[in-house]
Amino acid sequence: MTTLDLGARARAIVAAPSDDASHGDERALQSSTFYVPTNALREANALRVITLSADTRSPTVSRSVSLEHRACEDIDVDASGSTIVVAYEHVGLETRRTRGAATVSASTGTTTDLRLNPGISASEEREFETVKCAKFNANTGGLATVDEFKFRSWSRRDDGAFACASAGETRSDGTRSEVMGGMNTTQDGVGTGSWDPHGGESFACGVDADVVVFDARSGGRAQTIERAHVQQTRDVQHNPNRPHEMMTCGDDGLLKFWDARAHERALKVVSGHEHWIWRCAYNPVYDALTLTASSDGTTRVWCDDDALPNDSKPSKARRDRSSSVRCVARRVARDSVSVRACAWSSADPWTHASVAADGLVTFNDVPREEKYRILL
């Protein structure tokens, strides 16, 4: 385990895409890179580019890009690695706090705020000021944002800028959340989510206690899993290797697996965290491995024995009676501070990183025993 202290609060992390990932026993030849934006309320914010050396396993901040007043809560990077998007809260205004989304050029560091199409109403502008989620579509290069009122699908223009292509109501009744939380001001009704890598045009996101699947072509709500979690669904992730499978986490401290075609009840329900789970992540290569970050101050690696080859599965005596998903690693943050986000490396599928609210970034590896159980 290695750590890097950013010296500023943080809430989000994403791995930079890689062209060369090691799928075997040897480590990837190239280093792992992660993007971590800060979440300071009084100081200027920055996007930190962190490189984890493949040889020394030492992390360093290789670059820092100014984000000024943008206290970031969500981040993503496009498939080419050329553009980063952040969802932020504007902390430079004394009269009121508003939210927004901005793209950052990975090469130049130029930051551009997303703007709605010309001619939209002032009320729509105010609605967009509640945006909390921003994610790239790896298949199309487009972008999704979700605010308290609207889901919006953005297309990339020839000049590289983004334009809103479609929009639909976040909730069926057009209201906003009544759940108080967040950064002392705005509600926490919208969580984060992901694009379906197998479909291309659907985006799933946590909205209040539900999971809502949006159709990017129309902007409408295509599907809803009602009360997926208690009070708030924090994150929704699609399995990169298995179509129709999703993973969710929420304020009930549970990790759940779903079949999007038959979602009356979860396929699996995994307990273990002692407080709510902020984020969850599938391993990009070995989907038996998943990762969670929780406000109980821990990051946990889970292994789904049902997704392992038959000869790699542990004996029944070692398996949990209630679930085939085992916790194979548990790391406690410094002073048990809430761990806000986690991500798998794109260069090395056995490496993962997490960031705690105090800005401590921690890098860990999958336990050797589990690694060889999967490989051998």
KEGURO-140238 format. One record per residue (C-alpha): residue in three letters; z, x, y negated. Coordinates in steps of 0.25 Angstrom, whole numbers, plus 5000, padded with zeros to 4 digits. Last residue first. Layout:
REM residues N
ATOM    r    up  east  north
ATOM  ALA     Z     X      Y
...
***
This chain:
REM residues 376
ATOM    r    up  east  north
ATOM  LEU  4950  4983   5081
ATOM  LEU  4947  4979   5067
ATOM  ILE  4956  4967   5064
ATOM  ARG  4968  4972   5072
ATOM  TYR  4966  4986   5065
ATOM  LYS  4968  4980   5052
ATOM  GLU  4979  4972   5056
ATOM  GLU  4987  4984   5061
ATOM  ARG  4983  4993   5049
ATOM  PRO  4989  4983   5039
ATOM  VAL  4979  4978   5029
ATOM  ASP  4980  4987   5017
ATOM  ASN  4987  4986   5004
ATOM  PHE  4984  4988   4989
ATOM  THR  4994  4983   4978
ATOM  VAL  4991  4980   4964
ATOM  LEU  5004  4979   4955
ATOM  GLY  5001  4970   4943
ATOM  ASP  5014  4963   4941
ATOM  ALA  5008  4950   4947
ATOM  ALA  5005  4958   4960
ATOM  VAL  4991  4962   4964
ATOM  SER  4985  4963   4978
ATOM  ALA  4976  4973   4985
ATOM  HIS  4970  4973   4999
ATOM  THR  4964  4984   5008
ATOM  TRP  4959  4982   5023
ATOM  PRO  4946  4976   5019
ATOM  ASP  4942  4989   5011
ATOM  ALA  4932  4989   5000
ATOM  SER  4933  4974   4996
ATOM  SER  4948  4975   4995
ATOM  TRP  4956  4963   4998
ATOM  ALA  4963  4956   4986
ATOM  CYS  4976  4950   4982
ATOM  ALA  4982  4943   4970
ATOM  ARG  4995  4939   4963
ATOM  VAL  5006  4946   4971
ATOM  SER  5019  4941   4965
ATOM  VAL  5029  4952   4962
ATOM  SER  5038  4955   4974
ATOM  ASP  5044  4967   4966
ATOM  ARG  5031  4975   4970
ATOM  ALA  5023  4966   4979
ATOM  VAL  5026  4964   4994
ATOM  ARG  5015  4967   5004
ATOM  ARG  5014  4959   5017
ATOM  ALA  5004  4962   5028
ATOM  VAL  5000  4956   5041
ATOM  CYS  5003  4941   5038
ATOM  ARG  4997  4933   5049
ATOM  VAL  4987  4922   5049
ATOM  SER  4987  4915   5063
ATOM  SER  4996  4905   5059
ATOM  SER  5009  4897   5063
ATOM  ARG  5013  4905   5074
ATOM  ASP  5011  4919   5067
ATOM  ARG  5004  4928   5077
ATOM  ARG  5011  4940   5084
ATOM  ALA  5014  4932   5097
ATOM  LYS  5000  4927   5097
ATOM  SER  4995  4941   5099
ATOM  PRO  4988  4947   5087
ATOM  LYS  4973  4944   5085
ATOM  SER  4963  4956   5086
ATOM  ASP  4957  4953   5100
ATOM  ASN  4953  4939   5094
ATOM  PRO  4946  4945   5082
ATOM  LEU  4954  4941   5070
ATOM  ALA  4952  4928   5061
ATOM  ASP  4963  4920   5069
ATOM  ASP  4973  4932   5067
ATOM  ASP  4972  4929   5052
ATOM  CYS  4978  4941   5045
ATOM  TRP  4986  4940   5032
ATOM  VAL  4989  4951   5022
ATOM  ARG  5000  4948   5012
ATOM  THR  5003  4951   4997
ATOM  THR  5017  4948   4993
ATOM  GLY  5025  4945   4981
ATOM  ASP  5029  4931   4984
ATOM  SER  5018  4927   4973
ATOM  SER  5008  4930   4984
ATOM  ALA  4995  4938   4987
ATOM  THR  4988  4935   5000
ATOM  LEU  4978  4942   5009
ATOM  THR  4969  4938   5021
ATOM  LEU  4965  4946   5033
ATOM  ALA  4957  4938   5044
ATOM  ASP  4946  4938   5035
ATOM  TYR  4942  4952   5038
ATOM  VAL  4932  4957   5028
ATOM  PRO  4935  4951   5014
ATOM  ASN  4950  4949   5017
ATOM  TYR  4953  4935   5013
ATOM  ALA  4962  4934   5000
ATOM  CYS  4973  4926   4995
ATOM  ARG  4980  4924   4982
ATOM  TRP  4992  4919   4975
ATOM  ILE  5001  4915   4986
ATOM  TRP  5013  4907   4983
ATOM  HIS  5027  4911   4988
ATOM  GLU  5033  4916   5001
ATOM  HIS  5020  4920   5007
ATOM  GLY  5020  4918   5022
ATOM  SER  5013  4906   5026
ATOM  VAL  4999  4904   5031
ATOM  VAL  4992  4891   5033
ATOM  LYS  4979  4891   5042
ATOM  LEU  4967  4881   5043
ATOM  ALA  4972  4873   5031
ATOM  ARG  4972  4858   5032
ATOM  GLU  4962  4848   5028
ATOM  HIS  4952  4859   5025
ATOM  ALA  4941  4857   5034
ATOM  ARG  4928  4864   5029
ATOM  ALA  4936  4873   5020
ATOM  ASP  4943  4879   5032
ATOM  TRP  4956  4884   5026
ATOM  PHE  4966  4895   5027
ATOM  LYS  4980  4894   5020
ATOM  LEU  4989  4904   5014
ATOM  LEU  5002  4898   5010
ATOM  GLY  5012  4902   4999
ATOM  ASP  5013  4887   4994
ATOM  ASP  5007  4892   4981
ATOM  GLY  4994  4895   4987
ATOM  CYS  4984  4901   4996
ATOM  THR  4970  4898   5001
ATOM  MET  4961  4904   5012
ATOM  MET  4947  4898   5015
ATOM  GLU  4938  4897   5027
ATOM  HIS  4925  4890   5025
ATOM  PRO  4916  4902   5029
ATOM  ARG  4923  4913   5036
ATOM  ASN  4921  4928   5031
ATOM  PRO  4925  4928   5017
ATOM  ASN  4936  4918   5019
ATOM  HIS  4937  4910   5006
ATOM  GLN  4949  4911   4997
ATOM  VAL  4957  4901   4989
ATOM  ASP  4969  4905   4980
ATOM  ARG  4981  4899   4973
ATOM  THR  4982  4885   4979
ATOM  GLN  4993  4879   4971
ATOM  GLN  5004  4868   4973
ATOM  VAL  5005  4868   4988
ATOM  HIS  4992  4873   4995
ATOM  ALA  4979  4867   5000
ATOM  ARG  4983  4855   4993
ATOM  GLU  4969  4849   4993
ATOM  ILE  4958  4857   4999
ATOM  THR  4946  4853   4990
ATOM  GLN  4931  4853   4991
ATOM  ALA  4919  4853   4983
ATOM  ARG  4925  4853   4969
ATOM  GLY  4913  4853   4959
ATOM  GLY  4907  4865   4951
ATOM  SER  4893  4860   4956
ATOM  ARG  4887  4873   4962
ATOM  ALA  4901  4880   4962
ATOM  ASP  4907  4870   4972
ATOM  PHE  4922  4871   4971
ATOM  VAL  4932  4871   4982
ATOM  VAL  4946  4867   4978
ATOM  VAL  4958  4871   4986
ATOM  ASP  4970  4863   4981
ATOM  ALA  4985  4865   4977
ATOM  ASP  4980  4867   4962
ATOM  VAL  4966  4872   4963
ATOM  GLY  4964  4884   4972
ATOM  CYS  4949  4888   4973
ATOM  ALA  4937  4887   4981
ATOM  PHE  4923  4890   4977
ATOM  SER  4910  4885   4983
ATOM  GLU  4896  4890   4980
ATOM  GLY  4894  4902   4989
ATOM  GLY  4897  4896   5002
ATOM  HIS  4901  4908   5011
ATOM  PRO  4909  4916   5001
ATOM  ASP  4916  4903   4996
ATOM  TRP  4921  4907   4982
ATOM  SER  4936  4910   4980
ATOM  GLY  4949  4904   4974
ATOM  THR  4959  4905   4963
ATOM  GLY  4970  4895   4959
ATOM  VAL  4969  4884   4949
ATOM  GLY  4981  4875   4946
ATOM  ASP  4989  4887   4940
ATOM  GLN  4992  4880   4927
ATOM  THR  4990  4887   4913
ATOM  THR  5001  4893   4905
ATOM  ASN  5012  4902   4910
ATOM  MET  5002  4911   4917
ATOM  GLY  5000  4902   4929
ATOM  GLY  5009  4890   4932
ATOM  MET  5009  4875   4930
ATOM  VAL  5003  4866   4940
ATOM  GLU  4997  4854   4933
ATOM  SER  4983  4859   4936
ATOM  ARG  4971  4854   4928
ATOM  THR  4964  4841   4929
ATOM  GLY  4949  4837   4932
ATOM  ASP  4953  4827   4943
ATOM  SER  4946  4834   4954
ATOM  ARG  4951  4848   4950
ATOM  THR  4944  4860   4946
ATOM  GLU  4933  4851   4940
ATOM  GLY  4918  4857   4941
ATOM  ALA  4910  4868   4934
ATOM  SER  4896  4873   4936
ATOM  ALA  4888  4885   4931
ATOM  CYS  4897  4892   4921
ATOM  ALA  4890  4904   4916
ATOM  PHE  4893  4919   4920
ATOM  ALA  4888  4931   4913
ATOM  GLY  4879  4942   4920
ATOM  ASP  4867  4941   4911
ATOM  ASP  4860  4933   4922
ATOM  ARG  4870  4923   4923
ATOM  ARG  4882  4922   4933
ATOM  SER  4886  4908   4937
ATOM  TRP  4899  4902   4935
ATOM  SER  4906  4891   4943
ATOM  ARG  4917  4883   4936
ATOM  PHE  4929  4876   4942
ATOM  LYS  4935  4868   4931
ATOM  PHE  4948  4862   4926
ATOM  GLU  4959  4872   4929
ATOM  ASP  4950  4883   4930
ATOM  VAL  4941  4889   4941
ATOM  THR  4931  4899   4939
ATOM  ALA  4919  4903   4949
ATOM  LEU  4909  4914   4947
ATOM  GLY  4895  4916   4952
ATOM  GLY  4890  4929   4959
ATOM  THR  4883  4920   4970
ATOM  ASN  4889  4924   4983
ATOM  ALA  4902  4932   4978
ATOM  ASN  4906  4920   4969
ATOM  PHE  4915  4926   4959
ATOM  LYS  4929  4920   4956
ATOM  ALA  4937  4915   4944
ATOM  CYS  4950  4907   4944
ATOM  LYS  4960  4903   4933
ATOM  VAL  4952  4896   4923
ATOM  THR  4960  4888   4913
ATOM  GLU  4952  4892   4900
ATOM  PHE  4940  4885   4907
ATOM  GLU  4946  4872   4904
ATOM  ARG  4947  4875   4889
ATOM  GLU  4933  4879   4889
ATOM  GLU  4930  4866   4896
ATOM  SER  4938  4858   4885
ATOM  ALA  4930  4865   4874
ATOM  SER  4917  4860   4880
ATOM  ILE  4906  4868   4886
ATOM  GLY  4894  4871   4877
ATOM  PRO  4892  4885   4882
ATOM  ASN  4895  4888   4896
ATOM  LEU  4909  4893   4899
ATOM  ARG  4913  4907   4896
ATOM  LEU  4918  4917   4906
ATOM  ASP  4925  4929   4899
ATOM  THR  4917  4942   4899
ATOM  THR  4924  4956   4902
ATOM  THR  4916  4968   4902
ATOM  GLY  4922  4979   4911
ATOM  THR  4909  4986   4912
ATOM  SER  4906  4988   4927
ATOM  ALA  4915  4977   4933
ATOM  SER  4911  4967   4922
ATOM  VAL  4923  4957   4920
ATOM  THR  4921  4942   4920
ATOM  ALA  4931  4933   4913
ATOM  ALA  4938  4920   4916
ATOM  GLY  4948  4912   4907
ATOM  ARG  4961  4907   4904
ATOM  THR  4969  4902   4892
ATOM  ARG  4982  4905   4886
ATOM  ARG  4986  4899   4873
ATOM  THR  4991  4902   4859
ATOM  GLU  4993  4917   4861
ATOM  LEU  4980  4920   4867
ATOM  GLY  4978  4934   4873
ATOM  VAL  4983  4929   4887
ATOM  HIS  4969  4924   4892
ATOM  GLU  4972  4920   4906
ATOM  TYR  4962  4926   4916
ATOM  ALA  4951  4923   4927
ATOM  VAL  4944  4936   4930
ATOM  VAL  4930  4939   4934
ATOM  ILE  4925  4953   4939
ATOM  THR  4910  4957   4938
ATOM  SER  4902  4968   4945
ATOM  GLY  4909  4969   4958
ATOM  SER  4896  4963   4965
ATOM  ALA  4903  4952   4972
ATOM  ASP  4910  4947   4959
ATOM  VAL  4924  4951   4956
ATOM  ASP  4936  4941   4955
ATOM  ILE  4949  4940   4947
ATOM  ASP  4960  4930   4944
ATOM  GLU  4972  4929   4935
ATOM  CYS  4969  4939   4924
ATOM  ALA  4976  4940   4910
ATOM  ARG  4964  4941   4901
ATOM  HIS  4968  4946   4887
ATOM  GLU  4961  4959   4888
ATOM  LEU  4953  4961   4901
ATOM  SER  4951  4976   4900
ATOM  VAL  4945  4983   4912
ATOM  SER  4953  4994   4919
ATOM  ARG  4946  5003   4929
ATOM  SER  4950  5012   4941
ATOM  VAL  4964  5007   4942
ATOM  THR  4969  5015   4954
ATOM  PRO  4973  5012   4968
ATOM  SER  4976  5023   4979
ATOM  ARG  4972  5021   4993
ATOM  THR  4969  5036   4993
ATOM  ASP  4955  5035   5000
ATOM  ALA  4950  5021   4998
ATOM  SER  4955  5021   4984
ATOM  LEU  4960  5008   4978
ATOM  THR  4953  5005   4965
ATOM  ILE  4958  4996   4955
ATOM  VAL  4950  4990   4943
ATOM  ARG  4960  4984   4933
ATOM  LEU  4955  4972   4925
ATOM  ALA  4964  4972   4912
ATOM  ASN  4973  4964   4904
ATOM  ALA  4978  4966   4890
ATOM  GLU  4994  4965   4889
ATOM  ARG  5002  4953   4886
ATOM  LEU  4999  4943   4898
ATOM  ALA  4994  4954   4908
ATOM  ASN  4986  4949   4920
ATOM  THR  4979  4961   4925
ATOM  PRO  4965  4961   4932
ATOM  VAL  4964  4968   4946
ATOM  TYR  4951  4972   4951
ATOM  PHE  4951  4979   4965
ATOM  THR  4943  4991   4971
ATOM  SER  4944  4996   4985
ATOM  SER  4939  5011   4987
ATOM  GLN  4927  5014   4995
ATOM  LEU  4926  5020   5009
ATOM  ALA  4932  5007   5015
ATOM  ARG  4944  5011   5024
ATOM  GLU  4940  5014   5039
ATOM  ASP  4945  5004   5049
ATOM  GLY  4933  4995   5048
ATOM  HIS  4927  4985   5038
ATOM  SER  4927  4994   5026
ATOM  ALA  4921  4988   5014
ATOM  ASP  4909  4994   5006
ATOM  ASP  4902  4986   4995
ATOM  SER  4915  4982   4988
ATOM  PRO  4919  4971   4979
ATOM  ALA  4931  4973   4970
ATOM  ALA  4944  4967   4975
ATOM  VAL  4951  4957   4967
ATOM  ILE  4965  4956   4960
ATOM  ALA  4972  4946   4952
ATOM  ARG  4986  4943   4945
ATOM  ALA  4990  4955   4937
ATOM  ARG  5001  4960   4928
ATOM  ALA  5000  4974   4922
ATOM  GLY  5003  4988   4925
ATOM  LEU  4992  4988   4936
ATOM  ASP  5002  4994   4946
ATOM  LEU  4994  4999   4958
ATOM  THR  4999  4999   4973
ATOM  THR  4996  5005   4986
ATOM  MET  5000  5000   5000
***
